[in-house]
Amino acid sequence: MPTPAPPPGPKRRVMGAGKQLHAGPVTYLVLVLFAVISLAPLVWTAIAASRTNTRLAQTPPPFWFGGNLFKNLQTAWEQAAMGTAMLNSVIVASAITVGTVVFSTLAGFAFAKLKFRFSSTLLLMTIGTMMIPPQLAVVPLYLWMSDLGWSNQLQTVILPTLVSAFGTFFMRQYLVQALPTELIEAARVDGASSLRVVWHVVFPAARPAMAVLGLLTFVMAWNDFLWPIIALTQENPTVQVALNSLGTGYIPDDSVIMAGALLGTLPLLIAFLLFGKQIVGGIMQGAVKG
């Protein structure tokens, strides 16, 4: 006798391959809420920069834009020498970003795919440097740069941060999964030198992680304040050092300070608007490879 068919169970919706998922109203509500919370400090900075110092001191504070935005921006630009500061910050942040991305990728590749003695010990020592507070290195670092005759020069800020332990560990963890060892061996069989393997195999495979590391490094270098305020003066400042001069005086003008902070933030916003699509695409590509 034929075996009776089992009773039909509850119907299940099977999502077809390649079918796009659609977000519901709750998802949009949560995203809008997070967007409002994230943009609130920037919007408040712009509102404060468009008001007078007297209005900011009143209660309740203003919740809409005033008419003094361009006046305060011009005042902050002139008082803080923002032209020179912007140029210096672009040079410093770009040099630090390029150096960190290149050197961290090379070191990460070495720790991930090359076999050499004491590799695990060196990796642990590299990670261990992340536990040391940067404030402890300020005095010896300043004495070292002073002995080199680099006081108040941009290389004083650039040189100590050309490579980072975090970047090395980050690239190492990515290349362990994203770069097949067989691909390196195939390049070696074809007669590729070490430099050619790095240029044609390692860098293309690491491009998504390099984009993410580059964005994080640029933002950190642009916003760095502790070491630049010690190594540089108001004659040759970065943006954060220049903004420090706006807070001086018996009664600091908060509206001008906010205008200067807005000027210092605009280059980061412009960079993300220009390269955000490539960076997000690199992150997604890295997620697919992983």
Summary of the structure (lengths in Angstrom):
residues: 290
radius of gyration: 25.8
end to end distance: 51.6
largest distance: 100.0
contacts: 791
relative contact order: 0.14
helix: 73%
strand: 0%
